[in-house]
Amino acid sequence: MEQNLNNIENSCGVAPEGISYFDPGNDPNFVFANDPNFIKVTLYDSEGNIAIMNSWFECAHYVNGGWSNAQILNYQGDRIMFLFASLFAVISSVYYFSNIRKKYVKK
């Protein structure tokens, strides 16, 4: 719990007085109370989802669930591969058609 407390303090700040963390579990009826004095924090998960926290308790719960205030950038290899393949296709087409054109211009 000490490690989680350090992660919580790094992401959410120090717990306000009178608030201690307990795990609400997966209770679908649990509602996080909005704290108007809490400065909103944006957290990210490993899939790139974003959640904005409105209270320290909510933030602590998400951090315990694996969320972080450090945005994780996903590698977009498929886009890079598509761009390189498209660029290769355009360059090879220009080269091919310029060689054909040179053959017919000489005649």
Helices and strands as residue ranges (DSSP letters): H 2-12, E 41-44, E 50-53, H 56-64, H 77-106
